């Protein structure tokens, strides 16, 4: 973190006026503007002073601490983290200046990730109650759902603000270490910066998680993982049907065998072939190319494993372009 003593000296005239206001009891009509730097470092050392500031919640600031924040933490983002305002919402908030602490504990709350930090020279806290009481049974955003692993089949509700960034693996079914706020945007249940209650079903671990780009959020592929979740309101996963394995290369040599998978159509990824595809071709894209699924459509596809071919023809179909390829070791086709 960077100190703001130099900034405070350059701004001493403006800071002095606000500091005098801070030293007095806050009045309803004495609402102050945040310093241009967006944090409380200009008021460092005025421990115990309070002031009321006009704050508009934001996502993009840096925050250190929970409940008590370093004085260089961005107030608009810390206010969202504290549950006092939503993103884009404006509220008058009362802030108390505190001494520095030996350490600050980070956390994930209301779609904002705050960070741990060691010793720092100044702090602040909000004196306001949360703007909205949480409905009974609705928990604050836990960041991810690893702490709920093993509660398979349970439906849980969380208050979440849609966000991007952080780990995200899967498509429809997500690894339980995926960031909940980003998964909600990816799945389309929340918009970026939208605050709302999301319901999730805790699921067992899967053998594979196929990534996809949806709603301007990219998720990654991943292999076996011990816990999963999905959002209520998205298509149900049929019992006993495994999720999209990404491609069919793990099934090479099972020639003639017909397998079923739950797949969400996604045009991204490499496709080689036309009707018969190389076994490293992405299933979600090949299913659109073959006319089995549309973009974003979820469904069960049946795939027959085939031996490798000497050549694979490319073609453009249903908005997906497949490429030609020469000899490859394994293939598959869709069975309708």
N, C-alpha and C positions, 0 to 999 in steps of 0.2 A: 504494500500500500504506500501511497505517496502522501506526505504531510502537506498541509495547506498553510503553514506559517507565513510563507512568502506571499501567498495570495491574500491572507488576512491583513498583512502590513500594507499591501497596495490598496486594499479596499477599506482602510481603517475608518474613513469618514462615514461611509454607508453602514459599515458594521457597527459603529458606535451607536448610531441611531436605533438600530434594531436591538442591540444589546441592552440599551436602556429600557426598551419595551419589554424585553425578556425578563428583566429584573423585577417588573411589576406583576401583580396578579393579572391573569388573562381575563380580558373582557370580551363580551359577545361581539362588540363592534370594533375590536382591536385585532383584526385578522391580518397577519403579516405575510409577505411574499417570501418564498424560499430563496436563499442565496442562489446566485447564478450557477454555482458549482453543484447545486442540487443536494447537498448534504449539510451536516451541522458542524463541520470542522471550524468554521469561522467563530463559533461560540465556545470553543474548547476552554475549559477552566472555569466557566461560569456555573459550577456544579450546584444543582438544586434549583436553578432558574427554570421557569416554564414560559412557553409562548404558544400561541395558536396560529397555525399556518394553513394556508390554502394548498391542498395537495391533490394532484390528479394521478391516480394509479397508473403504473407503467411496468412493462416486462423487462426492459433491456438494461437495467442498472445492475451494479455489483453490490452484494449484500453480505455482511459478515456478522454472524451471531444469530440468536433467537431470543425474542423478548427484549433483550438488551443488545443493541447493535453498536459496532464501532462508529465513531462520529464521522468517518468518511464513507459510510454506507449510504447509497442513494436513497433518499427519503421516499420518493414515489414508489420504488420497488419494494422497499422494506415495509411500506404501508400495506401493499398487496400481500406480502408474505405474512404479515401479522393478522390478516383477515379483516382489515379496517375499511378497505375500498376495493372495488373491482378494477380491472384494467380499463382505463378511460373514464372512470367515475371520479368525480370531484367531491371532496368533503373537507370541512375544516377540522383539523386534528391538533390536539394539544401535545406538545413534545417537552420532555424534561431532560435537561442536560445533566449528565452523570460523569463521574471520574472514570479514568481508564481502568480496565480490568486485566487480570493476569492471563485470561484466556477467554475465547468466545466459541460457543458450540454452534455449529451449523445444522441445518435441517432442511427438509423439503416440505413446503406448506403452500396451499392455494396456488399451485403451479409455479412457484418460485423456489429455486434452490439457493439457499444461503450457505456460506462456507465457514469452516472452522478457521480460527486464527489464534495466534498466541498473544503475547502481551501487546497492548496498544494504549495510547496516551489519553484517549477521550471516548466517551460513549453517549448514547441517548436511548430513551425509551418513549413509547406512546402511552398516554394516560387515558385513552379512549377505550370504550367497550367495542367489541366487534359490531360492524354495521348491521349484520344480519345474523340472527341466531340460527344455528344449524337445526334442521328438522331432526326429530327423534330417530335414532338409528343411523343417521348419516355421519360418517367419520371424515375428518380432514384428510386431504391428499397425503398418503404415506410415501409418496415418491415412486416406489415400486411395490410389488405384491409378494416379495420373497417372504415377508413375515407371516403370510397367510398360507404358505405352502402346506399341503397335507389336508386342508379343509375342502377336499374335492367335492364338488356339487353345491357348495354354499354360495348363496347370492349375497353380495355385500354392496353397500352404497357409499359413495365418497363425494365430497364437495371438491370439484376440480376446476381449475382455470386452464383452458386449452393452451398448450405451449409447444414449442419445437426445441430440438436439441436434446442431448442425452442419449443413452443407449436405447435402441428399439430394434427388436428382432421378431419377425413373423408377419403374417398378413391374415387378419381375422382371428387367428389364435396367436397369442404373443407369449414369449418367454416371461416368466414372472419377475425377472430382473429388468424388464423393459420399463422405461419411464411412463407412468400412467397418463400424465398430461399430454405427452406426445402421441401415445397410442390412441387417445381419444380423438385427437385431430386426424390422425391417419385413418381411423375407422369411420370418420364422418359423424361422430356423435356430438362433438363440440367443434366450434370454429376457433381459430387462433385468437386468444384473449377472451374468449367467451367463458363465463363462469356458470357452472351448473352442476347438478347432481347426476352422476353416472352410476349405473349398476353393472356389476361384473359377476361372472360365474367363475369360480376357481376350478381349474381343470388339471388333470394329471400331466406329467411331463410327456413330451412327444419325441419321436425319433428324429424329426427334422422340422425346421421352420423355414418356409419360403418367404423371402423378402419381396417388397414391391414398393413402388412410388405411388402414393395416393394423397390427394388433397394437398399437394406440394410438400409432402413429408415422405422421406425415403426411409424404409426399414431394411435391415440386412437379413441375409440368409444365416441360418445357424443349424448346427447338427443336433445331436441328442442333448436335452436339457431336462432337469428334474421337476419343473413346475411350469404351469401355463395359466392363462386366463383369456376370456373373451368378454365382449360387452353384450349385455342384454339388449335386445332390439335389433341386433344383427342376425343374419340367418343362422338357424340352429344347425349344429353339426350332427349328421345322422349317427346313431349309435353304431359302434363297431366299424365305422369307415375311417381309415387313417387319413391324416391331412396330407396335402401336397408334399411330396418328397423333393420337389425342385426339378429333378430330372430322373431318368430311369437308369442311370449308369450303375446304380447299386444292384439292379436286377438283371444285369447282363448274364446271358447264358441260360436264363429260365425260359427258353424259347417255347412259344405256344401258350404260355400261362397268361390268363386274363386276370388283371388286378383292378381294384376299385380305389379311387382316391377322392377326397373332398378338395376341390380346387376353386380358387377365385380367379377369374380371367384377368390377365394383366399382360399388355402388349410388350412390356419391356423384356429384354434378355435375348439371347441368341437363339435363332431357329434355323435348322438345316434340314432340307427335304421338303417334300410335298405329298402329303398322305402317309408316306412312310418317312419317319424322322430319325436322325441320329439319336442315340440314347442319351447324349449329353445336351440335347435340345431342351429348353425350358418348357415344362408341361403347360404352365398357365398361358404362355404365348402361343404354343402350338395348338392349344384348344381353341383359341380365337381364330387362328389361321385356318383350322379345319372346320370352323363353323359350329363347334360343339358348345362354346360359351361366348358371351359378349364381354366387353371390357367391364370389369367390376361385378359381373354376374357370378354367383356362387352355385356350385352344383357338384354332383357325383359324376365322375367320368370313368369309363371303363377302357383300360389300355391293355393291348396284347403285346407281349414281348416277342421280338423277332430277331433273327440272326443279323449279323452285319451285312451290308450291301456293298457292291463294288462302286456304286455311284448314287448320289442323291441329287435330284433336280430341285432347283429353287423356283419360287413363284410368289407373286403378291396376291394375297387373298384376305378379304375382310379387314383391310387396313394394316395387315402385318406382312412384311416382306421377309420371306425365307431365302436363304442363300444356298447355292449348289455346293456340293462337297464330293470329294473322291471316296476312296475306300475308308470305311469305318467299322469298328469291331462289334457294334451292337445297334439295334434299331427298335422302334415301337410304332404302333398305329393305334388309332382310336376305334373302338368297337361300339356300334350303336344298337 
